Amino acid sequence: MRKNCNSCQHLEWVDGEHESDTGFTCNKRHEQMWAAGREQELLDNLESDKYRARFKRCFEPEA
């Protein structure tokens, strides 16, 4: 199985109250990216089919 966002248990679609807070989010990486000031980068990446289809090591569940 190819390990990417499309087969990841941590990826979630969120229906927000506004268009700006509706979309994909990563429950595993969101907090660390937010803390690093890179939340928008993550959200922009998750909007990209190419990004979601790319192999990622972060697919592995946390121990």
PyMOL commands that set and color helices and strands:
alter all, ss='L'
color gray80, all
select helices_A, chain A and resi 5-7+19-21+30-35+39-46+49-53+57-59
alter helices_A, ss='H'
color red, helices_A
select strands_A, chain A and resi 11-14+23-26
alter strands_A, ss='S'
color yellow, strands_A
deselect
rebuild
show_as cartoon
